[in-house]
Amino acid sequence: MTRLPRDISGQALIKALTTFGYSVTRQTGSHIRLTTSKHGTHNLTIPNHKNIRIGTLSNILKALITHHRISREELIKKLF
């Protein structure tokens, strides 16, 4: 199983998610909402923190895997 990065920031994750067609649609406090229209409309909320907690990152990636129907390894390879 591929390890997740332990030191990724919210801004770095948002930049990486643009490869999947996500763009910023709004921000409320320290949370940023991203939306894509690929494979149907999908929204993600990313905390704009210096380091995203590993559990939070894992849940975000699970949502991506479900929506885009790709494997975890393929997703991690494309993002990081």
C-alpha positions in Angstrom: 0.0 0.0 0.0 1.3 3.4 -1.0 1.9 5.8 1.9 0.2 9.2 2.0 2.3 12.3 2.3 2.5 13.5 6.0 3.2 17.1 5.3 0.9 18.3 2.5 -0.8 21.7 3.0 -4.3 22.6 2.0 -3.0 24.9 -0.8 -0.7 22.2 -2.2 -3.6 19.7 -2.2 -5.9 22.2 -4.0 -3.2 22.8 -6.6 -2.9 19.0 -7.1 -6.7 18.5 -7.5 -6.8 20.8 -10.5 -5.5 17.8 -12.5 -8.9 16.2 -11.9 -10.7 19.4 -13.0 -11.5 20.8 -9.6 -11.7 24.6 -9.1 -12.4 26.8 -6.1 -16.0 27.8 -5.9 -16.1 29.4 -2.4 -14.4 29.8 0.9 -15.8 29.9 4.4 -13.3 30.7 7.0 -10.4 28.2 6.7 -12.3 25.7 4.5 -12.3 25.9 0.7 -14.9 24.3 -1.5 -13.8 22.8 -4.7 -16.1 21.6 -7.5 -15.7 19.6 -10.7 -18.0 18.6 -13.5 -16.0 15.5 -14.6 -18.1 12.3 -14.2 -21.0 14.5 -12.9 -20.8 17.3 -10.4 -18.7 16.6 -7.3 -17.8 18.9 -4.4 -14.9 18.6 -1.9 -14.2 20.8 1.1 -10.5 21.2 1.8 -9.2 22.7 5.1 -6.7 25.5 4.3 -4.2 24.4 6.9 -0.4 24.2 6.9 -0.5 20.4 7.3 -3.7 18.4 6.6 -4.2 15.6 9.2 -3.7 12.1 7.8 -7.2 11.0 8.6 -8.7 14.1 6.8 -6.5 13.5 3.8 -7.5 9.8 3.7 -11.2 10.8 3.7 -10.7 13.3 0.9 -9.0 10.7 -1.2 -11.7 8.1 -0.5 -14.3 10.6 -1.9 -12.1 11.1 -5.0 -11.7 7.3 -5.5 -15.5 6.8 -5.3 -16.4 9.7 -7.6 -13.7 9.2 -10.3 -13.7 5.3 -10.0 -10.0 4.9 -9.9 -7.7 2.9 -7.7 -6.0 4.3 -4.6 -2.5 3.8 -6.0 -3.4 5.4 -9.3 -4.9 8.4 -7.5 -1.8 8.9 -5.3 0.5 8.6 -8.3 -1.5 11.3 -10.2 -1.7 13.7 -7.2 1.7 13.4 -5.6 
